Amino acid sequence: MLKSRTRLATGTAFALAGALFLSACGGAKSGEEGAAGESCVDTSGDTVKLGFLNSTSGAMSISEQTVRDSLSLAMKEINADGGIMGKQIEAVVEDGASDPAIFAEKIEKLLTGDCVAAVFGGWTSASRKAMLPVVEANNGLLFYPVQYEGLEASENIYYTGATTNQQIIPAMDFLASEGTKTLFLAGSDYVFPRTANKIIKQYAAELGIEIVGEEYVPLDDDDWTTQVAKIVKAKPDFVFNTINGSSNVGFIKAYYEQGLGADTSPIISVSIAEEEAPAMGHSVTGQYAAWNYFQSVDTPTNAAFIKAFQDEYGASRPTSDPMEAAYTSLYLYKAIVEKAESFDVDDVNAASDGVSFDAPEGTVTIDGENHHIAKTALIGKINDDNQFDVVWSSETPIEPDPFLEGYSWWDPTAE
């Protein structure tokens, strides 16, 4: 059985998580007896409760609302096709309000009060790290749909977004192939950007790319004026953007106001997708992003997915990587449960290895050892329609390596 392994969390995240772990210890562990009691999940009837936990308010709502919508679409489709093991999904929806403490509070409510069989949601790594000890204490399940900094694996979490070697490292390979010699790092001030940039700096040294600046702004702060002035002075070949949420709007505003552009110091982002690009307040044509899915992926499966999403929510609504990963996560859960012939967490985990789904991004397969999935890396260049033209691809799915054990240059103990 996979044991939880987490590293490089911020002190704040651990302090918050520890307090919530203690408060959650009275919850029931699925299929276990003892002080915590037995699981309160009831699948004896015609329905199964699942929790949808996304930020529909606050700084992250610009990104997370579309994840909520894609989960609802997947639920509608699965229910129309007979449900999961013949049971209709009953969604219990909660707003994480872009606050890690609220995510922890809400996932405890979902697991121990609403008695859901699994929870789908979270975006920032701070929200995930706040939820992790709660979901582990209650032996629940969390399906997390967003790319993240890696260096984590838990038997109670399935990671359907990219880990570092499926997004950050391929982005650096692309930059090297473009002849990049200097790079400026701009990120939100929390665990994902700081950990991702630690990895970027080590790999940059391996590739011969010089880091000429590194700046952070709090997640809920939109003022990037001072930090962008440093980018102007540094004149990097590229800016690596690990900013999340609406703070990207302030960054892009300062970037263009201070005379930067895609023809001078282009940006490669790991959190701006089709949903965010038109909301930046400025044209972002010519800028880049690293993901594992774009709406422009030309396959029959993706065409059917786009049609279903736009039929449900309107022809003007784009599809994007995190919402595709969330959509995929619900189908993967259905496939695992039906392979296990059980909703019990331990049974689900025992059955998960090798489970595949023909997703819009391509076929994805679960690694039962680390609960991540194999994913193809893509680099897209934003066009005039705020869509992404694929300019680089790994061609085949990359097996997940969340702890970078296959990379000799990585030193987790280095500053």
VOGU-3710 file (C-alpha; in Angstrom, 3 decimals, decimal comma):
1> mlksrtrlat> 0,000/0,000/0,000  1,307/3,431/-0,951  2,284/5,518/2,062  1,934/9,284/2,121  5,129/11,124/1,262  5,227/14,903/1,271  8,167/17,247/1,146  8,959/20,935/0,840  5,668/22,257/2,257  5,716/25,737/3,736
11> gtafalagal> 5,649/26,084/7,491  2,311/27,845/7,274  0,745/25,007/5,318  1,990/22,419/7,789  0,819/24,405/10,798  -2,640/24,771/9,316  -2,764/21,152/8,226  -1,664/19,902/11,631  -4,382/21,795/13,453  -7,010/20,521/11,050
21> flsacggaks> -5,666/16,978/11,314  -6,365/17,025/15,033  -9,854/18,379/14,510  -10,549/15,685/11,917  -9,462/12,713/13,987  -13,005/12,065/15,164  -14,055/11,254/11,609  -14,721/7,757/10,389  -12,197/5,794/8,387  -13,710/3,903/5,497
31> geegaagesc> -14,017/0,245/6,299  -12,177/0,514/9,638  -13,323/0,221/13,197  -11,917/1,732/16,364  -12,000/5,159/17,952  -12,886/6,727/14,643  -15,783/4,329/14,115  -16,846/2,863/10,796  -17,243/4,708/7,539  -20,445/6,692/7,316
41> vdtsgdtvkl> -20,594/6,333/3,509  -23,925/4,717/2,580  -24,169/3,115/-0,845  -27,052/0,794/0,003  -29,564/2,800/-2,031  -29,823/3,971/-5,614  -27,395/6,898/-5,237  -23,812/7,596/-4,209  -22,788/10,963/-2,766  -19,701/12,678/-4,180
51> gflnstsgam> -18,283/16,030/-3,058  -17,434/18,844/-5,501  -15,166/21,315/-3,704  -14,053/24,276/-5,844  -13,588/28,004/-5,358  -16,584/29,814/-6,818  -15,627/33,004/-4,959  -12,343/34,774/-4,266  -9,143/35,139/-6,281  -9,216/31,587/-7,683
61> siseqtvrds> -12,811/31,633/-8,935  -11,549/32,918/-12,333  -10,059/29,453/-12,791  -12,048/27,086/-10,593  -15,579/27,797/-11,808  -14,847/26,019/-15,074  -13,622/22,983/-13,102  -16,940/22,886/-11,245  -18,773/23,067/-14,575  -16,789/20,207/-16,090
71> lslamkeina> -17,429/18,001/-13,056  -21,141/18,711/-13,385  -20,998/17,781/-17,073  -19,235/14,492/-16,338  -21,777/13,706/-13,614  -24,665/14,403/-15,996  -23,169/12,145/-18,658  -22,366/9,326/-16,234  -25,834/9,465/-14,686  -27,445/9,382/-18,132
81> dggimgkqie> -25,371/6,282/-18,892  -26,531/4,427/-15,783  -24,338/5,946/-13,067  -21,525/4,215/-11,184  -22,269/0,526/-10,561  -25,881/1,376/-11,296  -26,028/4,192/-8,720  -26,806/7,773/-9,663  -24,270/10,366/-8,527  -25,637/12,852/-6,003
91> avvedgasdp> -23,290/15,847/-5,845  -22,737/17,751/-2,602  -21,198/21,051/-3,686  -19,101/23,393/-1,563  -17,184/26,634/-2,165  -13,535/26,622/-1,058  -13,604/30,434/-1,323  -9,933/30,541/-2,425  -8,886/29,944/1,191  -6,887/26,846/2,262
101> aifaekiekl> -8,446/26,869/5,742  -11,935/26,772/4,224  -10,921/23,922/1,905  -9,817/21,922/4,946  -13,013/22,736/6,830  -15,230/21,863/3,867  -13,544/18,577/3,019  -13,949/17,445/6,622  -17,650/18,344/6,405  -18,003/16,445/3,140
111> ltgdcvaavf> -16,267/13,324/4,441  -17,663/13,128/7,966  -20,920/15,088/7,804  -22,188/14,546/4,274  -20,552/11,104/4,091  -19,426/11,389/0,478  -17,547/8,475/-1,090  -14,962/10,795/-2,701  -14,219/14,499/-3,142  -13,238/16,206/-6,404
121> ggwtsasrka> -11,563/19,603/-6,301  -8,909/21,973/-5,071  -6,607/24,093/-7,218  -3,736/25,749/-5,389  -1,152/23,568/-3,699  -1,905/25,426/-0,483  -5,502/24,179/-0,681  -4,362/20,643/-1,419  -1,840/20,572/1,426  -4,520/21,854/3,804
131> mlpvveanng> -6,882/19,073/2,716  -4,302/16,279/2,709  -4,135/15,522/6,461  -7,921/15,715/6,744  -8,554/13,272/3,924  -5,864/10,942/5,256  -7,196/11,098/8,838  -10,609/10,016/7,595  -9,304/7,545/4,994  -11,244/9,401/2,333
141> llfypvqyeg> -10,471/10,041/-1,325  -9,583/13,327/-3,038  -9,255/13,666/-6,813  -7,069/16,711/-7,472  -7,229/18,026/-11,063  -4,474/20,648/-11,384  -0,802/20,637/-12,344  1,376/21,064/-9,281  4,966/21,100/-7,991  5,262/17,355/-7,375
151> leaseniyyt> 7,220/15,932/-4,407  4,062/14,383/-2,972  2,137/11,129/-3,100  -0,711/9,974/-0,869  -2,807/6,830/-0,874  -5,816/9,106/-0,319  -5,238/11,464/-3,268  -5,365/10,874/-7,022  -3,471/13,536/-9,002  -5,011/13,895/-12,464
161> gattnqqiip> -3,140/17,093/-13,362  0,536/17,110/-14,281  3,382/16,564/-11,883  6,682/18,390/-12,438  8,251/16,032/-14,960  5,109/16,276/-17,116  4,913/20,105/-17,300  7,730/22,122/-15,691  10,590/20,011/-17,028  9,122/19,776/-20,561
171> amdflasegt> 8,660/23,575/-20,518  12,340/23,960/-19,705  13,239/21,516/-22,491  11,218/23,677/-24,879  12,981/26,851/-23,724  16,370/25,201/-24,236  15,311/24,124/-27,739  14,451/27,774/-28,454  17,975/28,839/-27,527  16,987/30,521/-24,254
181> ktlflagsdy> 20,015/31,725/-22,292  18,426/33,945/-19,616  15,226/33,392/-17,642  13,274/35,470/-15,108  11,000/33,707/-12,588  7,699/35,381/-11,572  5,372/33,594/-9,176  2,666/33,850/-6,563  4,020/33,623/-3,025  3,022/30,146/-1,891
191> vfprtankii> 4,192/26,558/-2,083  3,668/25,721/-5,789  5,641/28,608/-7,341  8,445/28,483/-4,786  8,897/24,717/-5,116  8,509/24,783/-8,902  11,128/27,526/-9,109  13,531/25,541/-6,947  13,241/22,745/-9,506  13,502/25,188/-12,416
201> kqyaaelgie> 16,697/26,712/-11,007  18,390/23,337/-10,659  17,370/22,209/-14,143  18,331/25,597/-15,604  21,864/25,093/-14,277  21,925/21,689/-15,975  20,754/23,269/-19,263  23,105/26,261/-19,088  20,273/28,780/-18,646  20,977/31,726/-16,330
211> ivgeeyvpld> 18,293/32,842/-13,862  18,436/36,652/-13,921  15,677/37,381/-11,411  13,086/35,789/-9,130  10,091/37,694/-7,768  6,919/36,786/-5,841  3,685/38,580/-4,975  0,955/37,257/-2,619  -1,774/35,232/-4,316  -4,446/37,843/-3,618
221> dddwttqvak> -2,280/40,832/-4,681  -2,650/42,260/-8,195  0,125/44,896/-8,044  3,173/43,721/-10,000  4,551/47,190/-10,859  7,785/46,963/-8,865  8,524/43,381/-9,812  7,920/43,927/-13,538  10,303/46,921/-13,442  12,990/44,404/-12,460
231> ivkakpdfvf> 12,096/42,273/-15,490  12,475/45,320/-17,723  15,935/45,939/-16,271  17,009/42,276/-16,515  15,943/41,891/-20,187  15,492/38,087/-20,002  15,015/35,920/-23,066  11,898/34,471/-21,396  9,773/34,972/-18,283  8,655/31,775/-16,544
241> ntingssnvg> 5,259/32,562/-14,994  4,046/30,488/-12,028  1,452/33,085/-10,970  -2,025/31,761/-10,154  -5,544/33,172/-10,249  -6,540/36,790/-10,817  -3,058/38,000/-9,832  -2,156/37,160/-13,435  -4,306/40,101/-14,542  -2,174/42,537/-12,553
251> fikayyeqgl> 1,020/40,925/-13,809  -0,018/41,139/-17,469  -1,173/44,740/-16,970  2,192/45,802/-15,536  4,059/43,759/-18,150  2,504/45,594/-21,085  2,358/49,003/-19,405  6,121/48,870/-18,910  6,793/48,134/-22,561  7,355/44,387/-22,506
261> gadtspiisv> 5,847/42,107/-25,111  5,970/38,712/-26,750  8,620/39,990/-29,154  10,986/41,159/-26,387  10,715/38,976/-23,274  7,967/36,410/-23,978  6,157/34,640/-21,154  5,687/30,925/-20,681  2,929/30,229/-18,158  1,763/27,125/-16,338
271> siaeeeapam> -1,553/28,497/-15,045  -2,947/30,597/-17,909  -5,201/28,518/-20,135  -8,075/29,136/-22,568  -10,377/30,264/-19,756  -7,928/32,862/-18,393  -6,352/34,182/-21,618  -9,278/36,417/-22,684  -9,688/37,709/-19,105  -6,198/39,228/-18,875
281> ghsvtgqyaa> -7,302/42,708/-19,944  -4,618/42,836/-22,661  -3,993/40,768/-25,749  -1,704/37,874/-24,891  -1,183/36,795/-28,496  2,276/35,338/-28,977  2,745/34,247/-25,370  3,222/30,592/-24,401  1,830/28,056/-21,945  2,797/24,545/-20,913
291> wnyfqsvdtp> -0,069/22,096/-20,386  -1,128/18,544/-21,234  -4,361/19,508/-22,975  -5,481/22,344/-25,218  -8,862/22,882/-26,834  -6,986/22,748/-30,146  -6,088/19,042/-29,672  -7,424/17,513/-32,885  -9,013/14,164/-32,044  -12,570/12,821/-32,318
301> tnaafikafq> -12,714/12,322/-28,540  -11,789/15,945/-27,899  -14,219/17,206/-30,544  -17,035/15,307/-28,805  -15,957/16,702/-25,427  -15,888/20,294/-26,681  -19,320/19,891/-28,268  -20,806/18,439/-25,074  -19,311/21,204/-22,916  -20,433/24,004/-25,216
311> deygasrpts> -23,882/22,482/-25,704  -24,203/22,562/-21,914  -22,652/25,968/-21,150  -22,662/27,975/-24,372  -20,672/28,132/-27,609  -18,472/30,921/-26,249  -17,149/28,792/-23,375  -13,661/27,369/-24,025  -12,272/24,125/-22,677  -8,941/23,993/-20,820
321> dpmeaaytsl> -6,467/21,660/-19,140  -7,611/21,759/-15,477  -11,265/21,345/-16,339  -10,425/18,498/-18,733  -8,397/16,847/-15,953  -11,364/17,264/-13,571  -13,760/15,808/-16,150  -11,344/12,910/-16,630  -11,031/12,382/-12,867  -14,717/11,544/-12,449
331> ylykaiveka> -14,572/9,015/-15,275  -11,413/7,482/-13,797  -13,156/7,164/-10,426  -16,098/5,418/-12,093  -13,710/3,029/-13,874  -11,784/2,187/-10,689  -14,932/1,603/-8,617  -16,409/-0,648/-11,271  -13,143/-2,594/-11,551  -13,081/-2,957/-7,739
341> esfdvddvna> -16,818/-3,647/-7,606  -16,742/-1,541/-4,459  -16,819/2,060/-3,212  -14,614/1,159/-0,235  -11,424/3,269/-0,268  -9,059/0,360/0,309  -10,755/-1,686/-2,415  -10,592/1,270/-4,802  -6,884/1,761/-4,162  -6,163/-1,935/-4,634
351> asdgvsfdap> -7,867/-1,825/-8,056  -6,497/1,476/-9,365  -3,229/0,439/-11,014  -3,452/0,362/-14,793  -6,972/1,792/-15,017  -7,232/3,834/-18,228  -9,648/6,298/-19,775  -9,838/7,579/-23,343  -9,729/11,225/-22,255  -9,973/14,320/-24,463
361> egtvtidgen> -6,201/14,801/-23,998  -5,558/11,194/-25,076  -5,530/7,894/-23,237  -4,485/8,310/-19,599  -3,466/5,494/-17,264  -3,201/5,455/-13,472  0,046/4,509/-11,782  -1,204/2,645/-8,714  2,085/3,184/-6,879  1,968/7,008/-6,820
371> hhiaktalig> -1,657/7,751/-7,851  -0,610/10,001/-10,756  -1,395/9,427/-14,426  0,736/9,286/-17,576  0,304/12,489/-19,620  1,609/13,961/-22,883  3,355/17,335/-22,465  2,374/20,170/-24,810  3,590/23,741/-25,350  1,069/26,110/-26,917
381> kinddnqfdv> 1,448/29,586/-28,396  -1,551/31,889/-27,938  -3,154/33,040/-31,178  -5,500/35,971/-31,928  -8,523/33,880/-30,875  -7,051/33,173/-27,397  -6,565/29,568/-28,431  -3,253/27,713/-28,282  -1,377/26,487/-31,342  0,738/23,502/-30,312
391> vwssetpiep> 4,403/24,288/-31,087  6,061/21,485/-29,095  4,985/18,061/-27,854  6,529/15,140/-26,007  4,719/13,034/-28,641  3,998/10,202/-26,203  2,678/10,131/-22,631  5,290/10,783/-19,922  5,184/8,430/-16,963  4,744/10,354/-13,692
401> dpflegysww> 7,842/10,838/-11,533  6,588/13,103/-8,736  9,774/12,852/-6,657  12,080/13,313/-9,678  13,848/10,095/-8,814  14,889/9,660/-12,443  16,720/12,999/-12,672  20,343/12,995/-11,498  20,554/16,806/-11,309  17,744/17,086/-8,722
411> dptae> 18,817/17,656/-5,126  15,830/18,127/-2,763  18,154/19,192/0,069  19,699/22,104/-1,852  18,600/25,660/-1,098
//
